[in-house]
Amino acid sequence: MALLLVFAGQYDISVFSDYLPLAFPHSAFISEQLAASCARGETAGPFALPPFQFMRCSGIGAVPKKNGNLRMIHHLCILADASVNDSIPAEPFSLHYVSIDYAINIIMSCPQPVYLSKLDVRSAFRQHEFAMDHLLHYLDDFLNISTGLVAANQQLAILLRAFTHFSIPLAPSKLEGPSPSLTFLGIVLDCERRKARLPEDKLSEIRALLVATISERSIGQRQVESLLGKLDFAARVIVPGRTFMRRLWSVCSRYREPHYRIKLSNECIDALTWWLRLLQDWNGKFFFLHPQWTRHLLTCSYLPM
């Protein structure tokens, strides 16, 4: 994917960062990935000397995926106050990703029956971009939204031919649909029932974490950050849940030591208990809301004598 950006920083300096700590345990994997990228013509090098008089070199590392594989990362913000990203103006070059709410709005705008298809592109950041009606793009995931099974199959075939024509490699194992229900951005979209819900594995993971935290009544700094991240993800579906995260955010902001053990207050325990009950009773589901619905909340301070 190519982006035209404006660099507003100083050009005549060179800044180099060290490898990320995550690189050393996976140096063989990173070397293999870089060699393969060079062989495909996507990356230039290796160089015995810097190829430019002035340049900024960011750190490279590797992080594990949930499936056990590794992903190579290029940390463009690791150079504090001197990275390329620091010198790109926020406006008009802010990058906004497709959201679940946007996908739901598109689904609601289509006549029934609605079918979804999902494709996964390998090395998405190094591919070209093209547009298609109701084709949503988030990094390496493409979601196509179609009305009717015949149209869904036709559009999926067109997409596959287009990717083949432009030599864009797909991950065949991640091709899904057409189907009225599939998972996009970690959320199950059910077009027949007009519902969005959390997948069962994520529900079980969050429930187990909540039960353990409530029983121990204390949590490490890194663990509370992880828990907040999972609850924030779940709040995409459980919209009222954000209200019951405020105390946890407040506790997390007080401590900076990653290994510090935090004792949770009764109020925090109550908030986590609310989350646990909601996940058990509501099962992480909510109905699609029409984007043009207007919701009003009326209150009255009058109390009868």
N, C-alpha and C positions, 0 to 999 in steps of 0.2 A: 504494500500500500504506500503510495507516495503522497506526501503532504508538503505544500508550499508554505514555509514559515519565514518569519522575519527575525533575524538575530540582532539584538540591540546592545550587545555587550562589546567588550574590548577584543579586537581581533589579533593584535600583535603580542600575544602572550601564549605560552605553552603551559598546560597544567596536566599532570598525570596522577592517577590514583593507583593505589595498590589493588591487588586482587581481593575480592570479597572473601571473608573468612570461610564462606560456604564453598569456595572454589577448591581448597586444598584437599578435602576428602574425595573430591570427584574430578581430580585433574585429568585423569585418563578419559573420562566421558567428555569433558570440555574440549580437550585436544581433538578427540574424534569428531565432535560436532563442528568445530572450526575447520578442520581439514575437509569435511564433507561439504560445508558451505563454500569453501574456496574452490573445490572441484566443480560445483554447480555454477560457478561464476557469480555467486551472490555476494561474496566477500573477497576483497583483495588482500594479498599477503601470502605468507608471512614476510616481514621486512627485517633486515639486519639493522637498519637505521630508520629513524622516523621519516615517513614519506613526505612530510610537509615541514616548512620552517616553523610555523606556529600551528599548534593543534591541541585539542583537549581529549584526553583518553580516560574513559570511565571504566569502572571495575566490572569484571565478569565473574559470575558465580553460577551455582546450580542449586535448585531446590527440588525436593521430592514432590511428585504428584500423588494423588490419592490411590491411583492404581499401582503404585510402587515404582513407576518409571521416574526419570529425572527430566527437568526442564532447565535449559540454559537461560540465564537472565543477564541482561546488560543494564546495569544500574546507572541511568543517566542523571540521577540527582545526588550521587554520592559525594561529588566535589562541592563541599559546603560553600555557598555564595560564589562559586566559580564554574558551575556546571552549565552545559548548553541550555538546559531547561530554565535556569535562573534568568537567562538573558532573552527569553522569548516572551513578549508582552502577553499578559493574560487576556487582553482584549485586542484584536478580535480573534485570537488564536487558541481560545479555550477549547478543549476536546470534550464533547459530551457523548456518552454511550447510550445505546438504546436501552430502555428500561422495560420492566415487566408491565408497568402501567401503560406504556405506549403500545406494546404488543396487544394488550387486552383491548385498548381503544380501537385498534385496527380490526380485531376479531369482532367486536360489537358493531362495527360499521358494515360488516359483510353479511349478506343474507344467508340464512341457514340452507343446507348444511355446510359447515366450515371444516376444512381439512388442513392439517399442518404437515409440513415436511421440514426436516432439519438436515443440514450438511455441515461437516466439519472439515475445514481447510488446513492442511499442514503448512506450517511456517507462514501464518497469515500476514505478518508484518512485512513480508518480502514479496507480496503479491500485488497485482494491480486491482483497481476498484472499478466495478461497473454497477449500474442501477437497474432495477426491475420493480414494477408495481408490487407492493405488499411483500417485498423481500427485505427482511430486517437483518442487520449485520452487527454482530458484537464480537470483536476480535476475530477468532477463527470459527465462530458459529454463524451459520446463515439459517434463518427461519423464513419459509415461504408460506403465506396464508392464502388459501384459495377457497372459492365457493364451488362446491360440488366435487365429487370424486373424479369425474372425467377431466375437468379442468385441472385438478390437482395433479393427476398423472401426467397430463400434457405439459404443464409448467415444470414439473420435476424433470421430465425428459429434456426439456429445453435447457434447464440449468445444467444438467449433466453434460450435454453437448457443448455448452458454452465454456464450462470449466475445462473440458478436454481440448477444445479449440485453442484456448489461451494457455494450455500446458500448466494449469493450476492443479496441483496434486490434492486429492481428497483422501480422507481416512474412511475406507469402505466400511469398517466395523461401526462407524458412528453415523452412518446414513440411516435415518428413520423416516417413516411415513410413506405415502400420505396416511394420516390417521386423525381422527377427531380429538385425540388426546395424546400429548407427549410432553416431555420435560424440556424446558428452555430456560437458561440461566438458573438452573437448579430448582425451578418451580414447575409443577405439573399443571399444564393448561388443559382443561376439559371443556371443549367447545360445545358438546352436546348438553351438558348440565350447567354450562355457563359458570364454572367454578375454577378457582385456582387453589392449589393445595401444596403442602410440603410433601416430598417423597417420604415413604415410610422409613427409609434408612436414616434420613436427617431427623425425623421425628424421634426415633429411638435414641439417636446420639444425643440430642438436646435434652430429652427426658432423663437419660442416665446421668448426664453432667449436672442437671438441676438437682436430682435426688442426692448425688454425692456431695454437692456443695451445701445443700440444706442440712444434711446430717452432720457434716463436719463443722459448720458454722464459721469456717475460716477458709481462706483461699489465697494462693500466691498471686503476685502482681501479674505475671505472665498469664496465669490461668484466668484471672478476672478479665484481662483484655481479650483472651480467646472466647470466653463465655459471652462477653458483650458483642463480639463480632458475630457469633452464632445467633444470638437473640436479635441483633439488628437485621440479619438476613431473614430470620423468621418473621420479623415485623413487616416484611413486604406483603405477607399474606395476613398476618395477625396485626392489623393496622393499629388497634388500641394499645398494643403491647409497648409502644415507645414511651407511653406515659409511665410505665412501671420499670423503666430503665434509668430514670433520672438519678435515683439515689446511688445506683451502681457506678454511673459515670462520675458522680461527685466523689465517691470513695476512691475510684481509680485515679482521679486527678490529684489526689493529695500525696501519693507516693510515687517515687521515681525509681527506687531500687528494684531491679527485675526479680530478685529472689526474696523480697520482703513478704512476710505472711500477714495478711489483712484479716482482722477479726470483724465479721459482719454484724451490723446492728440488727435489732429486731425488725426495724423498718425494711432493711434490705432482705431479710429472711421472708417477710410478708410479701414483698414484691416478687421474689423468686417462687414462693408458694403459689401466688396468683398465676404466674406463667405456667407452672407445672399443672395446675388444675385446668387451665384453659387448653393446654395441649392434649390433656386426657379427654376432656369433654367435647371440645370443638374439633379436635383432630387436625388443626392447622388448615382449615378450609374457609374460604369466603366467596360469596357470589360476585360475579362481574357486576360492576356498577356502570350504568350508562354514563358516558362522558358529559352529556348535556343535562343530566338531572341536576336540579337545584335543591340543595338541602338547607333547611332553616332550623335553627335551634332557638326556641322561644322560652324565656324564663319569666317568672313573676316573683317579686319580693313580698307580695301581700300575704299575710298569714291571718286567717280568720280568728277572731277573739272567742 
